[in-house]
Amino acid sequence: MSTEYLTTAELAGRLKYDERTIREKLMDSVLLEGVHYLRPFGRRKILFIWQAIEEDLSKGPKFSVPMANGGVLHG
């Protein structure tokens, strides 16, 4: 099975997020370098590893906290 690499624009299209949101909010907090993306040859270009992102999306929330009103906070 070959690895599928995506640019920021391609990932934004698949996840339905704005490219800027991916770069400013998700990178290095949710999407980790070396796990979800890499910078080939130490350059500015970023390539996202679709299989790793898809796997984490399918796992769901890592924990949940019950709320007083009966709801649940997913963390």
Beta strands, then each sheet from edge to edge (+ up, - down):
strand 1: 5-6
strand 2: 37-38
strand 3: 47-49
strand 4: 64-66
strand 5: 72-74
sheet 1: 1+ 3- 2+
sheet 2: 4+ 5-
end
